[in-house]
Amino acid sequence: MIREAHVNGIRLVYREEGDPTAPPLLLIHGRTADHNDWNGITQHFAARHHVIALDLRGHGASDYPGSYEMPEMAEDVVALLDHLGIGRATLVGHSLGGIVAYHLAMNHPDRVERLVLEDAPPPLPFPNRPPIVEDDSTGFDWRMVHETEPQLVDPDPAWLAGLGRITAPTLVLSGGELSHVNTEEVAARIPGAKLVTIDVGHLIHTAARSRFLHAVDAFLDG
């Protein structure tokens, strides 16, 4: 079921699946994607969870407000949880969605039951990134790409310290040597985080869906 919520000053579109009384699980997509990036995954988790897969601001059918600070994107998710009457939820975030998820977990630790970060970049300088070159891709706001890029390349140093404030049990999934992301650094900074490497590159949940689901299920059942 596709729904929308007016929260934190913007309209967010999200998909809901599963029993609304089941434990809530939020899926947060990567940059330039939307909730459809989780097709085939939502159904798996909906067997045991109330699944919410949203379009982040600047993506999909959600608003394009022109402001794309990553901590503010995390506040959008908190506001959506409030709108849905959800106190605590498990968060599964890929790439940019993982950054949004760890900002939420560091700033609102009471709202996160468990945290899964799929190949999420660490808040450390990211040298030698090629410049952004726009093409004819649609379905997202190019301004969002331009505004999030400096936050990836030269993040606020306070964000790194913030990872140490995360209290939720955390699974960090790395795409291994085929990925451009140093996910191991994220795992090293979050207290008690478990690191699992699946050597398929950055898009773990699409390149190795069964292994991704197995690793997440094992963590949620642990």
C-alpha positions as CSV (number, residue, x, y, z in Angstrom):
1,M,0.0,0.0,0.0
2,I,1.5,3.4,-1.1
3,R,0.8,6.2,1.4
4,E,2.0,9.7,2.0
5,A,2.6,11.7,5.2
6,H,3.2,15.4,5.7
7,V,6.0,15.5,8.2
8,N,8.9,17.8,9.1
9,G,7.6,20.4,6.6
10,I,7.5,18.1,3.5
11,R,5.5,15.3,1.9
12,L,7.1,11.8,2.2
13,V,5.7,8.9,0.2
14,Y,6.2,5.4,1.6
15,R,5.1,1.8,1.1
16,E,3.6,-0.3,3.9
17,E,3.5,-4.1,3.9
18,G,2.8,-6.7,6.6
19,D,0.8,-6.7,9.8
20,P,0.6,-3.2,11.3
21,T,0.8,-4.9,14.8
22,A,4.1,-6.7,14.0
23,P,7.5,-5.3,14.9
24,P,8.2,-2.3,12.7
25,L,11.1,-2.4,10.2
26,L,12.1,0.6,8.0
27,L,13.9,0.1,4.7
28,I,15.9,3.2,3.6
29,H,17.2,3.2,0.0
30,G,20.5,4.6,-1.4
31,R,21.1,7.8,-3.3
32,T,19.0,8.3,-6.5
33,A,16.9,5.2,-5.7
34,D,13.4,5.0,-4.1
35,H,11.3,2.5,-2.3
36,N,11.1,0.3,-5.4
37,D,14.8,-0.5,-4.8
38,W,13.6,-3.0,-2.1
39,N,11.1,-4.9,-4.4
40,G,11.3,-8.5,-3.5
41,I,12.9,-7.7,-0.1
42,T,9.8,-6.0,1.4
43,Q,7.8,-9.1,1.0
44,H,10.4,-11.3,2.7
45,F,10.5,-9.1,5.8
46,A,6.7,-8.5,5.8
47,A,6.2,-12.1,6.8
48,R,7.3,-11.1,10.3
49,H,7.4,-7.3,10.4
50,H,5.4,-4.2,9.7
51,V,7.6,-3.0,6.8
52,I,7.8,0.7,5.8
53,A,9.9,1.5,2.7
54,L,10.0,5.3,2.2
55,D,11.2,7.6,-0.5
56,L,13.7,10.0,1.1
57,R,13.3,13.7,0.4
58,G,14.6,14.5,-3.1
59,H,13.8,10.9,-4.3
60,G,10.9,9.2,-6.0
61,A,7.5,10.6,-5.3
62,S,8.5,12.5,-2.1
63,D,9.0,16.3,-2.1
64,Y,12.1,17.9,-3.6
65,P,12.5,20.7,-1.0
66,G,15.9,21.8,-2.3
67,S,17.6,21.3,1.1
68,Y,19.4,18.0,1.7
69,E,21.4,18.0,4.9
70,M,21.8,14.4,5.9
71,P,20.9,14.9,9.6
72,E,17.7,16.6,8.4
73,M,16.9,13.6,6.3
74,A,17.2,11.5,9.4
75,E,14.8,13.9,11.2
76,D,12.3,13.2,8.3
77,V,12.4,9.5,9.2
78,V,11.9,10.3,12.9
79,A,8.9,12.5,12.0
80,L,7.5,9.6,9.9
81,L,7.9,7.2,12.8
82,D,6.0,9.8,15.0
83,H,3.3,10.1,12.3
84,L,2.8,6.3,12.3
85,G,2.8,6.1,16.1
86,I,6.0,3.9,16.1
87,G,8.2,4.4,19.1
88,R,11.1,2.1,18.2
89,A,11.9,0.4,14.9
90,T,14.6,-1.7,13.2
91,L,16.3,0.3,10.5
92,V,17.9,-1.2,7.4
93,G,19.7,1.4,5.3
94,H,21.8,1.1,2.1
95,S,24.5,3.5,1.2
96,L,23.0,7.1,1.7
97,G,20.1,5.4,3.5
98,G,22.7,3.8,5.8
99,I,24.1,7.3,6.6
100,V,20.6,8.5,7.3
101,A,20.0,5.5,9.5
102,Y,23.2,6.0,11.5
103,H,22.4,9.7,12.0
104,L,19.0,8.7,13.4
105,A,20.6,6.1,15.6
106,M,23.3,8.4,17.0
107,N,20.8,11.4,17.6
108,H,17.8,9.4,18.7
109,P,19.1,6.1,20.2
110,D,15.8,5.4,22.0
111,R,14.0,5.1,18.6
112,V,16.2,2.3,17.2
113,E,15.6,-1.4,18.1
114,R,18.3,-2.8,15.7
115,L,20.4,-1.2,13.0
116,V,21.5,-2.7,9.7
117,L,24.0,-0.7,7.6
118,E,24.5,-2.0,4.1
119,D,27.7,-0.7,2.6
120,A,27.2,2.7,4.2
121,P,30.1,5.2,3.8
122,P,31.9,6.3,7.0
123,P,31.9,9.9,8.0
124,L,35.5,10.3,7.0
125,P,37.1,12.3,4.1
126,F,36.5,10.5,0.8
127,P,39.4,11.5,-1.5
128,N,39.7,11.1,-5.2
129,R,35.9,11.1,-5.9
130,P,35.2,11.9,-9.5
131,P,33.1,15.0,-10.1
132,I,29.3,14.7,-10.4
133,V,28.3,14.7,-14.1
134,E,24.6,15.0,-14.7
135,D,22.9,12.7,-17.3
136,D,19.3,12.2,-18.3
137,S,18.5,10.1,-15.2
138,T,15.1,11.0,-13.6
139,G,13.2,10.0,-10.4
140,F,15.3,12.1,-8.1
141,D,16.4,15.7,-7.6
142,W,19.9,16.4,-9.1
143,R,20.3,19.2,-6.6
144,M,20.1,16.5,-3.9
145,V,23.1,14.7,-5.5
146,H,25.1,18.0,-5.6
147,E,24.2,18.9,-2.0
148,T,24.9,15.4,-0.5
149,E,28.2,15.0,-2.3
150,P,30.2,17.5,-0.2
151,Q,28.8,15.8,2.9
152,L,30.2,12.5,1.6
153,V,33.6,13.9,0.6
154,D,34.3,16.1,3.6
155,P,31.9,15.3,6.4
156,D,31.5,17.1,9.7
157,P,34.1,15.6,12.1
158,A,31.4,15.5,14.8
159,W,29.6,12.8,12.8
160,L,32.5,10.3,13.4
161,A,32.4,10.8,17.1
162,G,28.6,10.4,16.9
163,L,28.9,6.8,15.8
164,G,30.2,6.1,19.3
165,R,26.8,7.1,20.7
166,I,24.9,4.4,18.9
167,T,23.5,2.0,21.4
168,A,21.4,-0.3,19.2
169,P,22.7,-3.7,18.2
170,T,24.2,-3.1,14.8
171,L,25.0,-5.2,11.8
172,V,27.4,-3.7,9.2
173,L,27.4,-5.4,5.8
174,S,30.4,-4.8,3.6
175,G,30.5,-5.4,-0.1
176,G,34.2,-6.3,0.2
177,E,37.0,-5.4,-2.2
178,L,34.6,-4.9,-5.1
179,S,33.0,-1.9,-3.2
180,H,34.3,1.6,-3.2
181,V,33.2,2.1,0.4
182,N,35.3,1.5,3.5
183,T,32.4,0.0,5.6
184,E,34.9,-1.6,8.0
185,E,35.6,1.8,9.4
186,V,31.9,2.2,10.3
187,A,31.8,-1.1,12.1
188,A,35.0,-0.2,14.0
189,R,33.4,3.0,15.4
190,I,30.0,1.6,16.5
191,P,30.2,-0.1,19.9
192,G,29.7,-3.8,19.6
193,A,28.9,-3.7,15.9
194,K,29.0,-7.0,13.9
195,L,30.7,-6.9,10.5
196,V,29.7,-9.3,7.8
197,T,31.4,-9.2,4.3
198,I,29.6,-10.3,1.2
199,D,32.1,-9.9,-1.7
200,V,29.7,-8.7,-4.4
201,G,30.3,-4.9,-4.3
202,H,28.1,-2.0,-3.3
203,L,24.7,-3.3,-4.2
204,I,24.6,-6.3,-1.9
205,H,20.8,-6.6,-1.6
206,T,20.5,-6.9,-5.4
207,A,23.7,-8.7,-6.4
208,A,23.3,-11.3,-3.6
209,R,19.8,-11.1,-2.3
210,S,19.6,-14.5,-0.7
211,R,22.9,-13.9,1.2
212,F,21.8,-10.5,2.2
213,L,18.5,-11.8,3.6
214,H,20.2,-14.7,5.3
215,A,22.7,-12.3,7.1
216,V,20.0,-9.9,8.1
217,D,17.6,-12.7,9.3
218,A,20.4,-14.2,11.4
219,F,21.1,-10.8,13.0
220,L,17.4,-10.1,13.7
221,D,17.0,-13.6,15.2
222,G,20.2,-13.2,17.4
